[in-house]
Amino acid sequence: MRRIASFREFYPFYLDEHRHPVSRRLHFVGSCGVLVLLLVAVLTMNAWWLLVALACGYGCAWIGHFFFEKNRPATFTHPVYSFMGDWVMFKDILTGRIRL
């Protein structure tokens, strides 16, 4: 893979890695789960929910990659950009820019 110099350069690649609608749905569900679990962690003041949130988000996403996209998650090569891409794609789905 060529060197990625910016998130603006990375995001089209990220979207290309998420073409399968089930994979996008799993990412979206995982992100929703993360938000709910973060709220639970704050309300209960129990940090263990943060680990559950992490497992929920990455678990859903990786199922999408391994079983539907049949590709390797960008998290392994570009962890920061991939994390950013998850939330930008989440926003793009919410705003209708990307079809769920």
N, C-alpha and C positions, 0 to 999 in steps of 0.2 A: 504494500500500500504506500502511496506517495505521502510525503510529509504534508500535514494540514497546518496552515499558519494561523487560522482564525476560526471562530465559531461560524461566521458568515460563510466561510468556505466549507466547513464541516456539515452544516445543516442539510444541504441538498443530498450529500452522501448518506446522512442519517435517515432522511425520508426514503431514499432508495432502498435502504435496508429494512424498511417497514412497509412494504407494498401489500402484504397479505392482510386483508381486512380483519381476520381473527387475531392476528398478531397486534394490530393497532388496538383492537378492542381489549385484549389482555393487558396491554400497556395502560390503557385508559382506566380499566377496572383496578389495576394495581396502584395507579396514582391516586384514585379515589380512596382506596383502602389505606394508603399511606396518610392521606389527610385526616381520615377518621381516626386512625390509630395514633397520630400525633396529638389530636384533640383528647383522646382517651388518656394518653401519657400525661398531658398537662392537667387534666381534670382530676386524675387519680394521684398525681405526683409520683408516679411509678415509672422509673426509667426503663424497666424491662419491656414496656410497650414499644419503646424505640427500636429494640431488636426485632420485635414482631413486625413493626412497620417496614423495617429494612427487608425482612424476609418476604413480606407481602409484595412490596414493589419489585424487587429483583426476581422473586419467584415467578410472578405473573409474566414479567418481561422475558425471562429466559425460557419459559415454556413456549412463548410465542416464537422465539428465535429457533430453538432446537426442534420443535415439532411442526411448525407452520412455515416459517421463513427458510428453514434449513440453512441457517448461516450462523456465524459466530457473533455474539453481541459486541458492539463497539465499546462496551464498558471495559473489555479486556485490553484494548489498545489506546483508547481515548476516554478515560474515566470521567474527567471533568466535563468535556464537551458532550459526552453521552448523557450525563446527568442533566446538563442544561437542555439538551435536545429533548429529553423526556418531558420536561416541563413546558417547553415551547410547543411541542407537539400536542400536549394536553390542552394548552391554551388555544391552539389552532383548531382542535377538535371542538372545544367549547364554543368558539366563535364561528364555526361552520366553514372555516378555510380548508379543513381536511375532513373528508367524509369518514364517519365511523362505520 
